[in-house]
Amino acid sequence: MTAKQLLLFDLDGTLIDSAGDLHHAINEMLTAVGRAPLTLPQVVGMIGNGVPTLVKRALAASPGDPVEHADAMARFDAAYDADPTTLTTIYPDVAETLDRLAAAGRVLAVCTNKHVDSARHILADLGLARHFGHLIGGDSLPFRKPDPRVLTDTLATLGIAPADAVMIGDSEVDAATAEAAGVDFILMTYGYHHGPVETIPARDRLDRFADLVPLLG
């Protein structure tokens, strides 16, 4: 792959394994509204498209008395934001690889559907914030992934052409966002995708984060 000026990274499932903390917050929310808790594999299967969709899926999977989505969201946010990194880990080789990519002159950004304050908190707690000069969260713009404007607006702001950027993510949502924006996509196969990795459109598919260095030159 030709060297790219801008590398746009998804967060959950790409840089960090956040399933444990998401699972904990979902069950805190469900318990608070009188619903039964879910297992970790159930919640992992629901991750993608942002927290509002995650909460909606969790409520659907644990039936009970009617609950306002806004109330469930508020309860989830309170539980998650209180402690979002106790059970969250950085995937192997992420910090070292980001150091090498930055040293090679790449511009690094995070593009996530998480609220920007939550993402900033997590990156700081895990020691990853120093790698990124740009952070686009789910509430940074009036739209979120898979809307391609998340990428095209960011590229326009930074003055970078789509051909000079690449999106690195783990899911169908990331792939769809990149494709619609005309940006190359690299799939990290270890993340939170919902179907076979072979069916997800990608310029390259990698099993290890460290493999980004030889691939991106």
Secondary structure, DSSP 8 states (H G I E B T S, - for coil): ----SEEEE-SBTTTEE-HHHHHHHHHHHHHHTT-----HHHHHTT-SS-HHHHHHHHHHHS--S---HHHHHHHHHHHHHHSSSSS-EE-TTHHHHHHHHHHTT-EEEEE-SS-HHHHHHHHHHTT-GGG-SEEE-TTTSS--TTSTHHHHHHHHHHT--GGGEEEEESSHHHHHHHHHHT-EEEEETTS--SS-GGGS--SEEESSGGGHHHHH-
